[in-house]
Amino acid sequence: MSIKQLEADVRSIISGFHSPVGITIKNETETLNINANSRMPAASVIKIPIIMEAFRQAENGGLDLSETLSVPADTIVGGSGVLQALSEDVSMTVLDVLTLMIIVSDNTASNLALKWVGIDHVNRLCRELQCHHTEIQRYFMDMKAAEEGLENTTTAGDMVNFLEEIASPWLLSRNSAKRILHIMTRQQLSSKLPAYHTNDDIIMANKTGELADAEHDVGIFQFQERTVFAAVLMDRVSDHVAARQAIARIGKMIMDRNY
């Protein structure tokens, strides 16, 4: 499928949305960009650079992924996740916390990870990967900071840059990137880009993001002969069902046509 046909089909899918939509779809030879540099609230897709920085620090000896730590009751926050439903003072390894951050988008786990690695360090990683529109300004579910105008932001183009680093690393070690990719393939939130994933020959690794008015999904499609990266960010969403269906249709199109 040509890039022109891909763009026409994607634009047809999103034509009914009059709110901001940012899309990047990239294979080894071509890239489709639609508002790829439009900065949007990142929601939980920002958790990808967090896990990348955690693994980088583990490589350098600054973080022990096998260390078992308690989850203090005063760190529990709401929103997505399972830690808020478990016993008080539950303990788990750093790696398990990072895994929960990705596969169920656990906000408590995400805040713990962000505290361990440091906001400044994650933002530095973003700059090193030339993701200049991506920035973490606050912790997850920090409503006071949000009311003060602090927001985590990213773009579709930046998110594809992160995905490319995971698939073909130059900043991370190959082992770290492989482990991050494996965690992403165990994603439990699969109603968007992977919604129509039924072909075992296609490896799907994704990370979703949701806010009260946003629907995002970013993912890696590994075919037998090629890899495709996709990021779809939708802001100021009024119909979440329609937005999720649109993202799912884009994912299906990528898988069906082996873009």
N, C-alpha and C positions, 0 to 999 in steps of 0.2 A: 504494500500500500504506500502510495506516495505521500510526502509530507503535506501537499496541497489537499489531497483527499482526506487525510487525517484531520487537518485543521477544519475543513468543511464539516465533517461529521461531528467533531467536538463542538464546534460553534452551534450546530443544530441542536445538540443536547442541552446546551446552556442558554439557548436563545430566549427561553421564557423567564430567565432570571434578570432582574433589573438592578441587582445589588452587586457589589464587587466580587469578581471571580478571578483568581490567579491560577494559571495552569502552566506547568512545564512537563513535557513528555520527551524523553531522550533515549535514543539507542546509540550504537557505536558510530553512526554516520550522520544522523539527522537530529534536529531538535525542534520541537514545537513550543513556542512561547506565546502565551496570551496573558498580558499583564503580569509577566513573570517577576518584575521588580517592584510590584505594588506591595507595600508593607501592610501587613494585617496582624491582628491579634493572633498570637501563635497557638493558643490553647495548649493541648498536650503534645503536639508534634515537636515542641521545644525539648521534650524529654530525650530526643535522639542525641543532640549534642551533649546532654548531661551524661548519658551512659558512655558516650565516646570519651569524654574527659575523665570519667571514673576509670575506664580501662587504661587510658594513657597514664594516669597516676599510679595505677597498679603495676604497669610496666616499669615505672621508675622507682618503685618501692615505697611510694607515699601512701598507698592504700592496699590493705590486705583483703582480698575478695573472700577469703575463707574464714575471716574473723567472725565470731558470733557476737552479736550485740543485742541488747534489749531495745525494745521500742517503748520509750516512756509514754505514759498515759497522756502527758501534757503536749505530746507532739501529734496526737491524733487529730486529723481534720476530716471534713466531710467530702462530698462529691464522690467521684468514682473511686473504686478500690475495695479491698476486703479487710485490711488491717483494722479498720474502725469496728468491724464485727467480731474480731477475735478477742481472746482473753487479755486482760490487762497485763502489761509488762511481758508480752510475748517476746521471745528471742529468736533470731534467725541470722544467717550469714549475710554479709554485705552483698554477695552475689545474688542471694535470694531476694533481697530488698530491690536490687537493680532489676531483677527479672519481673517482680510484681509491678515496678514502675512502667515497664514496657508492655507486658502481656495483658494486664487488666487496668493499666493506666492509673495505678494506685497513687493518690495524691499525697498520702502520708509517707509512703515509700519515696516518692519524688522529692518531698521536702527534706527527708533525711539524707538522701543522696546529694541534694544540692548543698546542704549544710556541710557534708563531709568534703566535697570537692571544692566548694567556694564559687559564688556567682562570678567573681572577677576572672577566675580561671576558665570557666566555661565561655565567658565572653571573649577571652583571649584566644581560645581554640577557634571560635567562630571567625575571628579576624585572620588567624593563620590560614584558615581554609577559604579566605576571600569571601566569606559570608557576611558582608558588611551591613546588611539590612536586618540581621538577626541579633537580638539583644535580650538578655534576661534582666528585668528590673525589680522583680518581686517574687516571693514564694507563692506556691499554689494555694488557693482559697484564702489569700490575704486580702480580705475585702476592704480593710482600712487603706492599704496601699493602693488598691484599685480606685477607691474613691478619691484618692489624692492625685490620680492621673498616671500612676505607674503601671506599665503594661509590658508584657513579654511579646515581642514582635518577630516576624519572619516574613519571607516571601517564598513563592513556589520555586523560583530559581535557586535560592539558597538551600532549600530543603533537598533539591536534587543534588546539589553539591555535597551535602552530608551523605546522601545515599551512595553516591559515587565513591566517596572515601571508604565507606564500609565494604563495597564490592571490590574496589581496587585501591587498597590503602597505600599512601605514601607518608602520612603523618603517624598513623597507628601502625603497630606491628601486624603482620598477616594473621597471627594467631588471635590477637585481640579482635580484629575485624571479623574473623570467622566466628568467634564466640558471640559477638554482638548480632551478627546475621542469624545465627542459630536461635538466639533468643527471640528475634523478631519473627521467625517462622512459626513460633509457638503462640502467636497472637490470638487472643480469645475474642477480640472485637473485630468481627469480620463482615459487617453489614454494608460496607462501602466498596472500596476497590476489589477486595477478594470475594464479594458476594456470590459471584457466579463461578468461583474456582472449583472445578470438578476434575480437571485433568492432572493426574499425578505426575505427568512429565513436566509440568510447570511448577517451579518452586516459588512460592509467594511469601514475601516478608514485608509487613506493613506496620504503620503506627498511625492511629487515628487521633483526632482532636475535636473536642466539642466545647462550645460555650452556649450561653443562652441565645445568642444570635449568630453562631458560627458552626460550620460543619467542614472539617478537613480530613483528608487522608493522604498519606504519602507511602509509596511502596516500591519494592524491587521485584520485578518479574524475571525470573531466571528460566529461559527456554533452553532447550538442548544446545542450540547453536548461537544464542545471543542473549543479552541482558537488556531489559528496558527499565528505565527509571521514570516514575510518575509522581507528580505532586499536584493535588487539586485542593485549593483553599477557597472557601466560600464564606464571605462575611456579610453581616446585616441580613441574615436569613430569617424569613418569616414563616416559611413552610419547610420544616426540618425533614419531613418524610420525602417531599419532592427533591430536596437537596441530596439526601442520602441516595435516593434512586438515581439521580443524575450521575453522582460519583460512581455508583455501581455500574451504570451503563458504560461509562468511560473505561472502567476496569475490564468489563466484558469485551468491549471492542478491542482493547489491547490484546487480550488473551485469544479471542477468536481469530483475529487477523494477523497475529504474530508480527506486530508492527516492527 
